[in-house]
Amino acid sequence: MARTITNITATNHKPLKSVSDWFSEALEKSRHTEEFQLESLLYTLTEEFHRRMKELGMTQRELARKLNVTDAYVSKLLSGNANMSLKTLVKLALALGLEIEVSFRKIR
């Protein structure tokens, strides 16, 4: 019969955190880093662009033609790997019939 160990302690006798608690703390600490903020913004943008393209029934090729760029460039923009300029962001939004709205919040 297997036994369950319920109160594991580290060498300093503090109870070990669960993996879930450790992960939650690590994620919270990373939220205020430049890298996390950038990746989060890129993810949000690309998800919104994909959602809008699906809503319009627009392909990447059609979007590329609207923007007068290559299919490969649109693919790069929509992959989340492009560090696009504000000008490119505005062009992309307008081509999809979107208006950009920016807001800032204090870090908690």
Secondary structure, 3 states (H helix, E strand, C coil): CCCCCCCCECCCCCECCCHHHHHHHHHHHHCCCHHHHHHHHHHHHHHHHHHHHHHHCCCHHHHHHHHCCCHHHHHHHHCCCCCCCHHHHHHHHHHCCCCCCCCCCCCC
